[in-house]
């Protein structure tokens, strides 16, 4: 899937804010729901000024919401399978796999933001779409 590229080259400030929107969720994991709040704040504060920042912050926000949903689903399925004993093995593996996937995808998106390119996360539910 091809992603649309910005018409004009983003400024260094736009690249930096897009990079922060992509990487801030890592720090946000230390604070409850910080991984969702930080991209949301960037989207609401700077999204109107730059479509590049808006696209990255919105994509980061959608990815973090998606990952939150995926962790909940994995937890519920793991608890259900715990009664079949296999859940004790699968639950930690599912959480580790989701964590590694999320980390790799955030790093790839951050690199693209720093290069001034747009990025679309795979397997991302696009629930937030501000025009």
VEXTOR-744956 format. One record per residue (C-alpha): x, y, z. Coordinates in nm, 2 decimals. Example, Ala and Ser with C-alpha at 12.3 -4.5 7.8 and 13.67 -1.06 7.14 Angstrom:
<pt px="1.23" py="-0.45" pz="0.78"/>
<pt px="1.37" py="-0.11" pz="0.71"/>
***
This chain:
<pt px="0.00" py="0.00" pz="0.00"/>
<pt px="0.14" py="0.33" pz="-0.10"/>
<pt px="0.12" py="0.62" pz="0.14"/>
<pt px="0.07" py="0.97" pz="0.02"/>
<pt px="0.37" py="1.19" pz="0.06"/>
<pt px="0.36" py="1.55" pz="0.17"/>
<pt px="0.34" py="1.81" pz="-0.11"/>
<pt px="0.60" py="2.04" pz="0.04"/>
<pt px="0.90" py="1.94" pz="0.25"/>
<pt px="0.82" py="1.96" pz="0.62"/>
<pt px="1.02" py="2.20" pz="0.83"/>
<pt px="1.26" py="2.08" pz="1.10"/>
<pt px="1.01" py="2.18" pz="1.37"/>
<pt px="0.74" py="1.98" pz="1.20"/>
<pt px="0.97" py="1.68" pz="1.17"/>
<pt px="1.06" py="1.71" pz="1.54"/>
<pt px="0.70" py="1.73" pz="1.65"/>
<pt px="0.60" py="1.43" pz="1.43"/>
<pt px="0.89" py="1.24" pz="1.58"/>
<pt px="0.78" py="1.32" pz="1.93"/>
<pt px="0.42" py="1.22" pz="1.84"/>
<pt px="0.56" py="0.88" pz="1.73"/>
<pt px="0.81" py="0.82" pz="2.01"/>
<pt px="0.63" py="0.99" pz="2.31"/>
<pt px="0.41" py="0.68" pz="2.37"/>
<pt px="0.73" py="0.50" pz="2.49"/>
<pt px="0.75" py="0.75" pz="2.78"/>
<pt px="0.38" py="0.75" pz="2.80"/>
<pt px="0.37" py="0.39" pz="2.91"/>
<pt px="0.51" py="0.49" pz="3.24"/>
<pt px="0.20" py="0.71" pz="3.30"/>
<pt px="-0.14" py="0.55" pz="3.28"/>
<pt px="-0.28" py="0.61" pz="2.93"/>
<pt px="0.01" py="0.85" pz="2.85"/>
<pt px="0.07" py="0.66" pz="2.53"/>
<pt px="-0.27" py="0.79" pz="2.41"/>
<pt px="-0.27" py="1.13" pz="2.58"/>
<pt px="0.06" py="1.26" pz="2.43"/>
<pt px="-0.02" py="1.20" pz="2.06"/>
<pt px="-0.37" py="1.34" pz="2.13"/>
<pt px="-0.24" py="1.66" pz="2.28"/>
<pt px="0.00" py="1.71" pz="1.99"/>
<pt px="-0.28" py="1.64" pz="1.75"/>
<pt px="-0.51" py="1.90" pz="1.91"/>
<pt px="-0.25" py="2.17" pz="1.97"/>
<pt px="-0.04" py="2.15" pz="1.66"/>
<pt px="-0.25" py="1.95" pz="1.42"/>
<pt px="-0.43" py="2.26" pz="1.28"/>
<pt px="-0.10" py="2.43" pz="1.20"/>
<pt px="0.05" py="2.14" pz="1.00"/>
<pt px="-0.10" py="1.86" pz="0.80"/>
<pt px="0.23" py="1.67" pz="0.84"/>
<pt px="0.21" py="1.69" pz="1.22"/>
<pt px="-0.16" py="1.61" pz="1.21"/>
<pt px="-0.11" py="1.30" pz="1.00"/>
<pt px="0.17" py="1.16" pz="1.22"/>
<pt px="0.00" py="1.24" pz="1.55"/>
<pt px="-0.33" py="1.10" pz="1.43"/>
<pt px="-0.16" py="0.78" pz="1.30"/>
<pt px="0.03" py="0.74" pz="1.63"/>
<pt px="-0.29" py="0.79" pz="1.83"/>
<pt px="-0.48" py="0.54" pz="1.62"/>
<pt px="-0.20" py="0.28" pz="1.66"/>
<pt px="-0.18" py="0.33" pz="2.04"/>
<pt px="-0.56" py="0.28" pz="2.06"/>
<pt px="-0.53" py="-0.03" pz="1.84"/>
<pt px="-0.25" py="-0.17" pz="2.06"/>
<pt px="-0.46" py="-0.11" pz="2.37"/>
<pt px="-0.75" py="-0.30" pz="2.22"/>
<pt px="-0.52" py="-0.58" pz="2.11"/>
<pt px="-0.37" py="-0.61" pz="2.46"/>
<pt px="-0.72" py="-0.63" pz="2.61"/>
<pt px="-0.83" py="-0.90" pz="2.36"/>
<pt px="-0.50" py="-1.10" pz="2.43"/>
<pt px="-0.56" py="-1.07" pz="2.80"/>
<pt px="-0.92" py="-1.19" pz="2.78"/>
<pt px="-0.83" py="-1.48" pz="2.55"/>
<pt px="-0.54" py="-1.57" pz="2.78"/>
<pt px="-0.77" py="-1.57" pz="3.08"/>
<pt px="-1.02" py="-1.79" pz="2.90"/>
<pt px="-0.74" py="-2.03" pz="2.79"/>
<pt px="-0.59" py="-2.03" pz="3.14"/>
<pt px="-0.87" py="-2.27" pz="3.23"/>
<pt px="-0.73" py="-2.50" pz="2.96"/>
<pt px="-0.38" py="-2.46" pz="3.12"/>
<pt px="-0.23" py="-2.35" pz="2.79"/>
<pt px="-0.31" py="-1.99" pz="2.87"/>
<pt px="-0.03" py="-1.98" pz="3.12"/>
<pt px="0.21" py="-2.02" pz="2.83"/>
<pt px="0.03" py="-1.83" pz="2.56"/>
<pt px="-0.06" py="-1.51" pz="2.76"/>
<pt px="0.30" py="-1.40" pz="2.83"/>
<pt px="0.40" py="-1.49" pz="2.47"/>
<pt px="0.11" py="-1.29" pz="2.33"/>
<pt px="0.19" py="-0.98" pz="2.55"/>
<pt px="0.56" py="-1.00" pz="2.46"/>
<pt px="0.48" py="-1.04" pz="2.09"/>
<pt px="0.25" py="-0.74" pz="2.09"/>
<pt px="0.50" py="-0.53" pz="2.28"/>
<pt px="0.78" py="-0.62" pz="2.03"/>
<pt px="0.55" py="-0.55" pz="1.74"/>
<pt px="0.45" py="-0.22" pz="1.88"/>
<pt px="0.81" py="-0.11" pz="1.95"/>
<pt px="0.93" py="-0.20" pz="1.61"/>
<pt px="0.64" py="-0.02" pz="1.44"/>
<pt px="0.70" py="0.29" pz="1.65"/>
<pt px="1.06" py="0.30" pz="1.56"/>
<pt px="0.98" py="0.26" pz="1.18"/>
<pt px="0.73" py="0.54" pz="1.20"/>
<pt px="0.97" py="0.76" pz="1.39"/>
<pt px="1.24" py="0.71" pz="1.12"/>
<pt px="0.98" py="0.80" pz="0.85"/>
<pt px="0.88" py="1.11" pz="1.05"/>
<pt px="1.24" py="1.22" pz="1.08"/>
<pt px="1.29" py="1.17" pz="0.71"/>
<pt px="0.99" py="1.39" pz="0.64"/>
<pt px="0.77" py="1.11" pz="0.50"/>
<pt px="0.43" py="0.99" pz="0.60"/>
<pt px="0.38" py="0.64" pz="0.75"/>
<pt px="0.08" py="0.41" pz="0.79"/>
<pt px="0.09" py="0.15" pz="1.06"/>
<pt px="-0.01" py="-0.21" pz="0.95"/>
<pt px="-0.30" py="-0.37" pz="1.14"/>
<pt px="-0.41" py="-0.03" pz="1.27"/>
<pt px="-0.77" py="0.05" pz="1.34"/>
<pt px="-0.82" py="0.40" pz="1.22"/>
<pt px="-1.08" py="0.52" pz="1.47"/>
<pt px="-0.97" py="0.88" pz="1.50"/>
<pt px="-0.99" py="1.08" pz="1.17"/>
<pt px="-0.99" py="1.45" pz="1.21"/>
<pt px="-1.04" py="1.65" pz="0.89"/>
***
